[in-house]
């Protein structure tokens, strides 16, 4: 198991990513939606891993939603870094997340992202895919 640390530039959002996949062996995804293209995403996830997201000041974190509104795109309001997309799951004790490799301290170890399109995916199918592919995650907020 690999334990990787990271977060946003100012430190308001921090992550610990535990993964069975070495960064060099990962297959980052570059979602082709307009939001992800503007952020040059390299999304990684491991359904056999875990992700802890810690937020120091929740007021300084944006939970941006668009499209189907089925996930929160966690962006630091202070430094502007897009760290992860988080989907709360009422059927599980945890949520699921996809992490931006660029937010990890070990970002340089990750290969280039492969373009991926989820256009036309219905909300139910999107949630099911995320449960299968994204990383089990917890979102901890101070205060």
DSSP file (Angstrom, degrees, kcal/mol; ACC not computed):
  #  RESIDUE AA STRUCTURE BP1 BP2  ACC     N-H-->O    O-->H-N    N-H-->O    O-->H-N    TCO  KAPPA ALPHA  PHI   PSI    X-CA   Y-CA   Z-CA
    1    1 A X              0   0    0      0, 0.0     2,-0.5     0, 0.0    19,-0.2   0.000 360.0 360.0 360.0 132.1    0.0    0.0    0.0
    2    2 A X  E     -A   19   0A   0     17,-3.4    17,-2.5    19,-0.1     2,-0.6  -0.852 360.0-156.3 -99.4 132.1    1.3    3.4   -1.0
    3    3 A X  E     -A   18   0A   0     -2,-0.5     2,-0.4    15,-0.2    15,-0.2  -0.945  17.1-178.2-111.2 116.0    0.5    6.4    1.3
    4    4 A X  E     -A   17   0A   0     13,-3.0    13,-3.3    -2,-0.6     2,-0.3  -0.912   9.7-156.1-120.1 141.6    0.7    9.7   -0.5
    5    5 A X  E     +A   16   0A   0     -2,-0.4   100,-2.8    11,-0.2   101,-0.5  -0.742  30.4 116.6-112.3 159.5    0.1   13.2    0.9
    6    6 A X  E     +AB  15 104A   0      9,-1.5     9,-2.4    98,-0.3     2,-0.3  -0.974  16.6 162.3 174.7-159.7   -0.9   16.4   -0.7
    7    7 A X  E     -A   14   0A   0     96,-3.1     7,-0.2    -2,-0.3    -2,-0.0  -0.958  50.1 -28.7 150.1-165.1   -3.6   19.1   -0.9
    8    8 A X        -     0   0    0      5,-2.5     3,-0.3    -2,-0.3     7,-0.1  -0.194  63.6-101.7 -76.7 174.6   -4.1   22.6   -2.1
    9    9 A X  S    S+     0   0    0      1,-0.2    -1,-0.1     2,-0.1    71,-0.0   0.862 118.5  43.1 -67.7 -38.5   -1.4   25.2   -2.4
   10   10 A X  S    S-     0   0    0     71,-0.0    -1,-0.2     1,-0.0    -2,-0.0   0.591 110.1-115.7 -88.7 -10.4   -2.2   27.1    0.8
   11   11 A X  S    S+     0   0    0     -3,-0.3    45,-0.1     2,-0.2     3,-0.1   0.479  81.2 119.2  93.0   2.4   -2.8   24.1    3.0
   12   12 A X  S    S+     0   0    0      1,-0.2    44,-2.6    43,-0.1     2,-0.5   0.873  78.9  41.7 -68.8 -35.4   -6.5   24.6    3.7
   13   13 A X  E    S+ C   0  55A   0     42,-0.2    -5,-2.5    43,-0.1     2,-0.3  -0.962  75.8 177.9-114.3 119.9   -7.4   21.3    2.0
   14   14 A X  E     -AC   7  54A   0     40,-2.8    40,-3.2    -2,-0.5     2,-0.3  -0.903   6.8-163.5-120.8 150.4   -5.1   18.3    2.8
   15   15 A X  E     -AC   6  53A   0     -9,-2.4    -9,-1.5    -2,-0.3     2,-0.4  -0.967  16.7-162.0-133.9 149.8   -5.3   14.7    1.6
   16   16 A X  E     -AC   5  52A   0     36,-1.9    36,-2.4    -2,-0.3     2,-0.6  -0.983  18.5-167.5-125.6 118.5   -3.9   11.3    2.5
   17   17 A X  E     -AC   4  51A   0    -13,-3.3   -13,-3.0    -2,-0.4     2,-0.6  -0.929   5.8-168.5-112.4 117.6   -4.3    8.8   -0.3
   18   18 A X  E     +AC   3  50A   0     32,-3.0    32,-2.4    -2,-0.6     2,-0.3  -0.932  21.2 167.6-106.0 123.3   -3.7    5.2    0.4
   19   19 A X  E     -A    2   0A   0    -17,-2.5   -17,-3.4    -2,-0.6     4,-0.1  -0.975  45.2-145.6-140.9 148.2   -3.5    3.2   -2.8
   20   20 A X  S    S+     0   0    0     -2,-0.3     2,-0.6   -19,-0.2    -1,-0.1   0.517  85.3  83.7 -84.2  -7.4   -2.5   -0.3   -4.1
   21   21 A X  S    S-     0   0    0    -19,-0.1     5,-0.1     2,-0.0     2,-0.1  -0.870  80.1-131.0-105.4 121.8   -1.3    1.3   -7.3
   22   22 A X    >>  -     0   0    0     -2,-0.6     3,-1.6     1,-0.1     4,-0.7  -0.414  26.8-116.5 -63.2 143.6    2.2    2.9   -7.5
   23   23 A X  G >4 S+     0   0    0      1,-0.3     3,-1.1     2,-0.2    88,-0.6   0.870 115.7  55.5 -50.9 -40.4    2.0    6.4   -9.1
   24   24 A X  G 34 S+     0   0    0      1,-0.2    -1,-0.3    86,-0.2    -2,-0.0   0.756 110.1  46.4 -66.1 -23.7    4.1    5.2  -12.0
   25   25 A X  G <4 S+     0   0    0     -3,-1.6    -1,-0.2     2,-0.0    -2,-0.2   0.445  90.1 110.6 -97.2  -2.1    1.6    2.4  -12.8
   26   26 A X    <<  -     0   0    0     -3,-1.1     2,-0.4    -4,-0.7    85,-0.3  -0.256  61.0-142.7 -71.4 160.1   -1.5    4.6  -12.4
   27   27 A X        -     0   0    0     83,-0.1    86,-0.1    16,-0.0    -1,-0.1  -0.703  21.7-158.2-123.6  77.8   -3.7    5.5  -15.4
   28   28 A X        -     0   0    0     -2,-0.4    86,-2.7    84,-0.2     2,-0.4  -0.195   8.6-138.0 -57.9 147.7   -4.8    9.1  -14.7
   29   29 A X  E     -De  43 114A   0     14,-2.4    14,-3.0    84,-0.3     2,-0.7  -0.870   8.1-155.0-110.2 141.5   -8.0   10.3  -16.5
   30   30 A X  E     - e   0 115A   0     84,-2.8    86,-2.2    -2,-0.4    12,-0.1  -0.846  20.2-147.3-113.6  90.9   -8.5   13.6  -18.2
   31   31 A X  E     - e   0 116A   0     -2,-0.7    10,-0.2    84,-0.2    86,-0.2  -0.281   5.1-142.9 -55.8 142.3  -12.3   14.2  -18.1
   32   32 A X        +     0   0    0     84,-1.8    -1,-0.1     4,-0.1    85,-0.1   0.302  59.5 119.0 -96.9   9.2  -13.3   16.1  -21.2
   33   33 A X  S  > S-     0   0    0     83,-0.2     4,-2.3     1,-0.1     5,-0.2  -0.307  78.8-108.8 -68.2 162.8  -16.0   18.2  -19.6
   34   34 A X  H  > S+     0   0    0      1,-0.2     4,-1.8     2,-0.2     5,-0.1   0.865 116.2  52.7 -64.9 -36.6  -15.4   22.0  -19.7
   35   35 A X  H  > S+     0   0    0      2,-0.2     4,-1.0     1,-0.2    -1,-0.2   0.963 113.3  42.5 -62.3 -51.7  -14.7   22.3  -15.9
   36   36 A X  H  4>S+     0   0    0      1,-0.2     5,-1.6     2,-0.2     4,-0.4   0.859 111.4  55.1 -66.4 -35.7  -12.0   19.6  -16.0
   37   37 A X  H ><5S+     0   0    0     -4,-2.3     3,-0.9     1,-0.2    -1,-0.2   0.890 105.5  52.8 -64.4 -37.6  -10.5   20.8  -19.2
   38   38 A X  H 3<5S+     0   0    0     -4,-1.8    -1,-0.2     1,-0.2    -2,-0.2   0.755 113.8  44.0 -68.5 -22.2  -10.0   24.3  -17.7
   39   39 A X  T 3<5S-     0   0    0     -4,-1.0    -1,-0.2    -3,-0.3    -2,-0.2   0.364 103.3-130.0-102.3   4.0   -8.2   22.6  -14.7
   40   40 A X  T < 5 -     0   0    0     -3,-0.9    -3,-0.2    -4,-0.4    -4,-0.1   0.925  39.2-156.0  47.6  53.5   -6.0   20.3  -16.8
   41   41 A X      < -     0   0    0     -5,-1.6     2,-0.3   -10,-0.2    -1,-0.1  -0.203  31.6-173.8 -67.8 148.9   -7.1   17.4  -14.6
   42   42 A X        -     0   0    0    -12,-0.1    59,-3.3    70,-0.1     2,-0.3  -0.773  24.0-166.0-134.1  85.9   -5.3   14.1  -14.0
   43   43 A X  E     -DF  29 100A   0    -14,-3.0   -14,-2.4    -2,-0.3     2,-0.3  -0.580   8.5-178.0 -84.0 134.8   -7.8   12.2  -12.0
   44   44 A X  E     + F   0  99A   0     55,-3.0    55,-2.6    -2,-0.3     2,-0.3  -0.953   6.2 165.3-129.0 150.9   -6.8    9.1  -10.1
   45   45 A X        -     0   0    0     -2,-0.3     2,-0.3    53,-0.2    89,-0.1  -0.980  19.2-161.3-157.6 159.9   -8.7    6.7   -7.9
   46   46 A X    >   -     0   0    0     -2,-0.3     3,-2.3   -28,-0.1    90,-0.4  -0.857   8.8-159.8-148.3 106.5   -8.4    3.2   -6.4
   47   47 A X  T 3  S+     0   0    0     86,-0.3    89,-0.2    -2,-0.3    87,-0.1   0.698  98.8  52.7 -63.0 -16.2  -11.5    1.3   -5.3
   48   48 A X  T 3  S+     0   0    0     87,-0.1    -1,-0.3     2,-0.1     2,-0.1   0.397 107.6  64.5 -94.7   1.6   -9.2   -0.8   -3.1
   49   49 A X  S <  S-     0   0    0     -3,-2.3    87,-0.5   -30,-0.1     2,-0.3  -0.136  75.1-125.9-104.9-159.5   -7.6    2.2   -1.5
   50   50 A X  E     -C   18   0A   0    -32,-2.4   -32,-3.0    85,-0.1     2,-0.4  -0.987   8.9-156.2-151.8 153.3   -8.8    5.0    0.7
   51   51 A X  E     -Cg  17 137A   0     85,-1.8    87,-2.2    -2,-0.3     2,-0.5  -0.993   1.7-165.7-135.4 127.2   -8.8    8.8    0.7
   52   52 A X  E     -Cg  16 138A   0    -36,-2.4   -36,-1.9    -2,-0.4     2,-0.5  -0.965   7.0-166.3-111.1 125.2   -9.0   11.2    3.7
   53   53 A X  E     -Cg  15 139A   0     85,-2.7    87,-3.5    -2,-0.5     2,-0.5  -0.957   5.2-168.1-112.1 122.4   -9.8   14.8    2.8
   54   54 A X  E     -Cg  14 140A   0    -40,-3.2   -40,-2.8    -2,-0.5     2,-0.5  -0.942   3.0-165.3-116.4 130.0   -9.2   17.3    5.7
   55   55 A X  E     -Cg  13 141A   0     85,-2.8    87,-2.6    -2,-0.5     3,-0.3  -0.960   9.5-170.6-118.8 121.6  -10.4   20.8    5.6
   56   56 A X  S    S+     0   0    0    -44,-2.6     2,-0.5    -2,-0.5    -1,-0.2   0.954  86.0  21.6 -72.6 -52.6   -9.1   23.4    8.0
   57   57 A X    >   -     0   0    0    -45,-0.3     3,-2.0     1,-0.1    -1,-0.3  -0.881  65.4-168.7-122.1  97.6  -11.5   26.2    7.2
   58   58 A X  G >  S+     0   0    0     -2,-0.5     3,-1.6    84,-0.4    -1,-0.1   0.802  88.0  62.4 -56.4 -30.0  -14.7   24.9    5.5
   59   59 A X  G 3  S+     0   0    0      1,-0.3    -1,-0.3     3,-0.0    -2,-0.0   0.727  99.7  55.8 -68.0 -19.4  -15.7   28.5    4.6
   60   60 A X  G <  S+     0   0    0     -3,-2.0    17,-3.0   -48,-0.1    18,-0.8   0.214  95.5  81.5 -97.1  14.4  -12.6   28.7    2.4
   61   61 A X  E <   -H   76   0A   0     -3,-1.6     2,-0.4    15,-0.3    15,-0.2  -0.982  68.9-146.9-121.7 129.3  -13.5   25.6    0.4
   62   62 A X  E     -H   75   0A   0     13,-3.6    13,-2.2    -2,-0.5     2,-0.7  -0.770   3.0-157.6 -91.5 135.9  -16.0   25.7   -2.5
   63   63 A X  E     -H   74   0A   0     -2,-0.4     2,-0.3    11,-0.2    11,-0.2  -0.763  24.3-167.4-107.3  80.1  -18.2   22.7   -3.2
   64   64 A X  E     -H   73   0A   0      9,-2.1     9,-2.9    -2,-0.7     2,-0.4  -0.517   6.8-174.2 -76.2 133.1  -18.8   23.5   -6.8
   65   65 A X        +     0   0    0     -2,-0.3     2,-0.3     7,-0.2     7,-0.1  -0.974  13.0 150.4-126.3 142.1  -21.6   21.5   -8.5
   66   66 A X    >   +     0   0    0     -2,-0.4     3,-2.5     5,-0.3     4,-0.3  -0.909  50.2  22.2-153.3-179.3  -22.6   21.5  -12.1
   67   67 A X  T 3  S-     0   0    0      1,-0.3    -2,-0.0    -2,-0.3     0, 0.0  -0.374 134.7  -1.1  58.8-119.2  -24.2   19.2  -14.7
   68   68 A X  T 3  S-     0   0    0     -2,-0.2    -1,-0.3     1,-0.0    -3,-0.0   0.583  89.7-132.6 -79.4 -10.6  -26.1   16.5  -12.8
   69   69 A X    <   +     0   0    0     -3,-2.5    -2,-0.1     1,-0.1    -1,-0.0   0.746  66.6 129.7  67.0  23.4  -25.1   17.9   -9.4
   70   70 A X        +     0   0    0     -4,-0.3     2,-0.3    17,-0.0    -1,-0.1   0.435  64.1  36.2 -93.9   0.6  -24.2   14.5   -8.2
   71   71 A X  S    S-     0   0    0     -5,-0.3     2,-0.5    16,-0.1    -5,-0.3  -0.991  73.6-124.9-147.6 153.8  -20.7   15.3   -6.8
   72   72 A X  E     - I   0  86A   0     14,-3.1    14,-3.0    -2,-0.3     2,-0.8  -0.890  18.1-147.4 -98.8 125.5  -19.0   18.2   -5.1
   73   73 A X  E     -HI  64  85A   0     -9,-2.9    -9,-2.1    -2,-0.5     2,-0.7  -0.849  20.0-141.6 -93.2 110.4  -15.9   19.5   -6.9
   74   74 A X  E     +HI  63  84A   0     10,-2.9     9,-2.5    -2,-0.8    10,-0.9  -0.638  29.9 168.3 -85.3 111.2  -13.7   20.6   -4.0
   75   75 A X  E     -HI  62  82A   0    -13,-2.2   -13,-3.6    -2,-0.7     2,-0.4  -0.977  36.0-121.3-125.0 131.9  -11.8   23.8   -4.8
   76   76 A X  E  >  -H   61   0A   0      5,-2.3     4,-1.6    -2,-0.4   -15,-0.3  -0.597  13.7-154.8 -73.6 126.8   -9.9   26.0   -2.4
   77   77 A X  T  4 S+     0   0    0    -17,-3.0   -16,-0.2    -2,-0.4    -1,-0.2   0.733  91.1  51.2 -72.3 -22.3  -11.4   29.5   -2.3
   78   78 A X  T  4 S+     0   0    0    -18,-0.8    -1,-0.2     1,-0.1   -17,-0.1   0.947 128.0  13.4 -82.2 -51.5   -8.0   30.9   -1.1
   79   79 A X  T  4 S-     0   0    0      2,-0.1    -2,-0.2     0, 0.0    -1,-0.1   0.563  94.1-126.0-107.0  -9.7   -5.5   29.4   -3.6
   80   80 A X     <  +     0   0    0     -4,-1.6     2,-0.3     1,-0.2    -3,-0.1   0.534  52.6 151.3  84.2   6.4   -7.8   28.1   -6.3
   81   81 A X        -     0   0    0     -6,-0.1    -5,-2.3     1,-0.0     2,-0.7  -0.584  42.0-141.1 -80.4 131.0   -6.6   24.5   -6.4
   82   82 A X  E     +I   75   0A   0     -2,-0.3    -7,-0.2    -7,-0.2     3,-0.1  -0.827  28.9 171.3 -86.1 114.6   -9.1   21.9   -7.5
   83   83 A X  E     -     0   0A   0     -9,-2.5    17,-2.7    -2,-0.7     2,-0.3   0.874  50.1 -24.8 -97.6 -46.1   -8.2   18.9   -5.2
   84   84 A X  E     -IJ  74  99A   0    -10,-0.9   -10,-2.9    15,-0.2     2,-0.5  -0.987  46.8-118.6-162.2 162.5  -10.9   16.3   -5.6
   85   85 A X  E     -IJ  73  98A   0     13,-2.4    13,-1.9    -2,-0.3     2,-0.4  -0.970  34.7-164.0-109.0 132.2  -14.5   15.4   -6.6
   86   86 A X  E     -IJ  72  97A   0    -14,-3.0   -14,-3.1    -2,-0.5     2,-0.6  -0.964  12.0-166.9-124.1 130.5  -16.4   13.9   -3.7
   87   87 A X  E     - J   0  96A   0      9,-3.5     9,-2.2    -2,-0.4    50,-0.2  -0.949  15.7-145.6-116.6 111.2  -19.7   12.0   -3.9
   88   88 A X        -     0   0    0     -2,-0.6     2,-0.5     7,-0.2     7,-0.2  -0.464  14.1-153.7 -67.0 146.8  -21.5   11.5   -0.6
   89   89 A X    >   -     0   0    0      5,-0.3     3,-1.6     3,-0.2     5,-0.1  -0.918  15.9-166.3-130.7 107.4  -23.3    8.2   -0.5
   90   90 A X  T 3  S+     0   0    0     -2,-0.5    -1,-0.1     1,-0.3     5,-0.1   0.692  91.6  59.1 -65.2 -16.4  -26.3    7.7    1.7
   91   91 A X  T 3  S+     0   0    0      3,-0.1     2,-0.3     2,-0.0    -1,-0.3   0.587 107.4  49.8 -87.0 -10.6  -26.1    4.0    1.2
   92   92 A X  S <  S-     0   0    0     -3,-1.6    -3,-0.2     2,-0.3     0, 0.0  -0.846  81.9-122.2-125.4 161.3  -22.6    3.7    2.6
   93   93 A X  S    S+     0   0    0     -2,-0.3     2,-0.2     2,-0.1    -1,-0.1   0.658  99.6  34.9 -74.2 -15.5  -20.8    5.0    5.7
   94   94 A X  S    S-     0   0    0      1,-0.1    -5,-0.3    44,-0.1    -2,-0.3  -0.677  79.7-123.8-125.8 179.3  -18.4    6.8    3.5
   95   95 A X  E     -K  137   0A   0     42,-2.7    42,-2.7    -2,-0.2     2,-0.3  -0.377  24.1-114.3-108.8-165.6  -18.4    8.7    0.3
   96   96 A X  E     -KJ 136  87A   0     -9,-2.2    -9,-3.5    40,-0.3     2,-0.3  -0.977  30.1-177.2-134.4 147.2  -16.4    8.2   -2.9
   97   97 A X  E     -KJ 135  86A   0     38,-2.2    38,-2.6    -2,-0.3     2,-0.4  -0.984  24.1-146.8-144.9 154.9  -13.8   10.5   -4.5
   98   98 A X  E     - J   0  85A   0    -13,-1.9   -13,-2.4    -2,-0.3     2,-0.3  -0.989  29.2-145.4-117.2 134.6  -11.6   11.0   -7.4
   99   99 A X  E     -FJ  44  84A   0    -55,-2.6   -55,-3.0    -2,-0.4     2,-0.7  -0.772  12.4-122.4-107.2 141.4   -8.3   12.8   -6.6
  100  100 A X  E >   -F   43   0A   0    -17,-2.7     3,-2.4    -2,-0.3     4,-0.3  -0.741  15.0-151.4 -82.7 115.2   -6.4   15.2   -8.8
  101  101 A X  G >  S+     0   0    0    -59,-3.3     3,-1.7    -2,-0.7    -1,-0.2   0.815  94.6  67.0 -55.5 -30.9   -2.9   13.8   -9.1
  102  102 A X  G 3  S+     0   0    0    -60,-0.3    -1,-0.3     1,-0.3     5,-0.1   0.711  94.0  58.4 -64.7 -19.1   -1.6   17.4   -9.5
  103  103 A X  G <  S+     0   0    0     -3,-2.4   -96,-3.1   -20,-0.2    -1,-0.3   0.523  89.2  93.9 -87.3  -6.0   -2.6   18.0   -5.9
  104  104 A X  B X  S-B    6   0A   0     -3,-1.7     3,-1.6    -4,-0.3   -98,-0.3  -0.605  79.7-130.4 -87.0 147.2   -0.3   15.3   -4.6
  105  105 A X  T 3  S+     0   0    0   -100,-2.8     3,-0.4     1,-0.3   -99,-0.1   0.835 112.9  52.5 -60.0 -31.4    3.2   16.0   -3.4
  106  106 A X  T >  S+     0   0    0   -101,-0.5     3,-2.1     1,-0.2     4,-0.4   0.034  71.6 127.8 -92.1  25.3    4.3   13.1   -5.7
  107  107 A X  G X   +     0   0    0     -3,-1.6     3,-1.5     1,-0.3    -1,-0.2   0.808  64.0  62.5 -55.2 -33.8    2.5   14.5   -8.7
  108  108 A X  G 3  S+     0   0    0     -3,-0.4    -1,-0.3     1,-0.3    -2,-0.1   0.698  93.9  63.6 -67.9 -17.6    5.6   14.3  -10.9
  109  109 A X  G <  S+     0   0    0     -3,-2.1     2,-0.3     2,-0.0    -1,-0.3   0.632  86.2  90.8 -79.6 -13.9    5.6   10.5  -10.5
  110  110 A X  S <  S-     0   0    0     -3,-1.5   -86,-0.2    -4,-0.4     3,-0.1  -0.622  76.3-125.5 -86.5 140.6    2.2   10.2  -12.3
  111  111 A X        -     0   0    0    -88,-0.6   -83,-0.1    -2,-0.3    -1,-0.1  -0.165  42.9 -71.8 -72.3 174.2    2.0    9.7  -16.1
  112  112 A X        -     0   0    0      1,-0.1   -84,-0.2   -85,-0.0     2,-0.2  -0.281  58.5-103.7 -62.9 153.6    0.1   11.9  -18.5
  113  113 A X        -     0   0    0    -72,-0.1     2,-0.5   -84,-0.1   -84,-0.3  -0.518  22.6-130.0 -84.4 149.0   -3.7   11.6  -18.4
  114  114 A X  E     -e   29   0A   0    -86,-2.7   -84,-2.8    -2,-0.2    -1,-0.0  -0.847  32.6-108.3 -94.9 130.0   -5.8    9.7  -20.9
  115  115 A X  E     -e   30   0A   0     -2,-0.5     2,-0.4   -86,-0.2   -84,-0.2  -0.348  42.5-176.8 -58.8 134.3   -8.8   11.7  -22.3
  116  116 A X  E     -e   31   0A   0    -86,-2.2   -84,-1.8   -83,-0.0     2,-0.4  -0.999  11.6-157.7-136.9 136.0  -12.0   10.3  -20.9
  117  117 A X        +     0   0    0     -2,-0.4   -86,-0.1   -86,-0.2    -2,-0.0  -0.959  18.6 174.9-120.2 133.6  -15.6   11.3  -21.7
  118  118 A X    >   +     0   0    0     -2,-0.4     3,-1.9     3,-0.1    -1,-0.1   0.102  33.4 146.9-114.8  17.2  -18.7   10.8  -19.6
  119  119 A X  T 3   +     0   0    0      1,-0.3     3,-0.1   -86,-0.0    -2,-0.1  -0.273  68.1  15.9 -57.9 136.1  -21.0   12.7  -21.9
  120  120 A X  T 3  S+     0   0    0      1,-0.3     2,-0.3     0, 0.0    -1,-0.3   0.396  85.9 143.4  82.7  -3.6  -24.5   11.4  -22.0
  121  121 A X    <   -     0   0    0     -3,-1.9    -1,-0.3     1,-0.1     2,-0.1  -0.556  48.8-128.4 -72.7 128.2  -24.1    9.3  -18.8
  122  122 A X     >  -     0   0    0     -2,-0.3     4,-2.7    -3,-0.1     5,-0.2  -0.357  21.6-108.4 -74.7 157.6  -27.3    9.3  -16.8
  123  123 A X  H  > S+     0   0    0      1,-0.2     4,-2.6     2,-0.2     5,-0.2   0.896 117.7  49.3 -56.2 -46.8  -27.2   10.1  -13.1
  124  124 A X  H  > S+     0   0    0      1,-0.2     4,-2.2     2,-0.2    -1,-0.2   0.928 113.9  45.6 -60.9 -45.6  -27.9    6.6  -11.9
  125  125 A X  H  > S+     0   0    0      2,-0.2     4,-2.5     1,-0.2    -1,-0.2   0.876 111.4  53.7 -65.0 -37.7  -25.2    5.1  -14.2
  126  126 A X  H  X S+     0   0    0     -4,-2.7     4,-2.3     2,-0.2    -2,-0.2   0.932 109.6  47.1 -62.5 -46.7  -22.8    7.9  -13.1
  127  127 A X  H  X S+     0   0    0     -4,-2.6     4,-2.1     1,-0.2    -2,-0.2   0.909 112.6  49.7 -63.0 -42.3  -23.3    7.1   -9.4
  128  128 A X  H  X S+     0   0    0     -4,-2.2     4,-1.6    -5,-0.2    -2,-0.2   0.917 110.4  49.9 -63.8 -43.5  -22.9    3.3  -10.0
  129  129 A X  H  X S+     0   0    0     -4,-2.5     4,-2.7     1,-0.2     5,-0.4   0.921 110.1  50.9 -60.5 -43.6  -19.6    3.9  -12.0
  130  130 A X  H  X S+     0   0    0     -4,-2.3     4,-2.0     1,-0.2    -1,-0.2   0.895 107.2  53.0 -63.0 -39.8  -18.3    6.1   -9.2
  131  131 A X  H  < S+     0   0    0     -4,-2.1    -1,-0.2     1,-0.2    -2,-0.2   0.851 116.5  40.5 -62.7 -32.9  -19.1    3.4   -6.6
  132  132 A X  H  < S+     0   0    0     -4,-1.6    -2,-0.2    -5,-0.2    -1,-0.2   0.849 130.0  23.6 -80.9 -36.4  -17.1    0.9   -8.7
  133  133 A X  H  < S+     0   0    0     -4,-2.7   -86,-0.3    -5,-0.2    -3,-0.2   0.793 101.4  81.5-107.8 -35.4  -14.2    3.1   -9.8
  134  134 A X  S  < S-     0   0    0     -4,-2.0     2,-0.4    -5,-0.4   -36,-0.2  -0.200  83.0 -98.1 -74.9 169.0  -13.7    5.9   -7.3
  135  135 A X  E     - K   0  97A   0    -38,-2.6   -38,-2.2   -91,-0.2   -88,-0.2  -0.688  35.3-108.9 -88.0 133.0  -11.8    5.7   -4.0
  136  136 A X  E     - K   0  96A   0    -87,-0.5   -85,-1.8   -90,-0.4     2,-0.3  -0.428  54.6-176.9 -55.8 133.0  -13.7    5.2   -0.7
  137  137 A X  E     -gK  51  95A   0    -42,-2.7   -42,-2.7   -87,-0.2     2,-0.4  -0.960  30.6-153.5-142.7 152.8  -13.3    8.5    1.0
  138  138 A X  E     -g   52   0A   0    -87,-2.2   -85,-2.7    -2,-0.3     2,-0.6  -0.974  11.9-151.7-122.7 143.5  -14.0   10.5    4.1
  139  139 A X  E     -g   53   0A   0     -2,-0.4     2,-0.5   -87,-0.2   -85,-0.2  -0.959  14.5-170.9-116.9 112.8  -14.3   14.3    4.2
  140  140 A X  E     -g   54   0A   0    -87,-3.5   -85,-2.8    -2,-0.6     2,-0.4  -0.906   1.2-171.0-109.8 127.2  -13.4   15.8    7.6
  141  141 A X  E     -g   55   0A   0     -2,-0.5   -85,-0.2   -87,-0.2   -84,-0.1  -0.962  21.0-124.3-120.6 133.4  -14.0   19.5    8.2
  142  142 A X              0   0    0    -87,-2.6   -84,-0.4    -2,-0.4   -86,-0.0  -0.294 360.0 360.0 -65.9 156.0  -12.8   21.4   11.2
  143  143 A X              0   0    0    -86,-0.1    -1,-0.2   -85,-0.0   -87,-0.0   0.454 360.0 360.0  83.4 360.0  -15.3   23.3   13.4
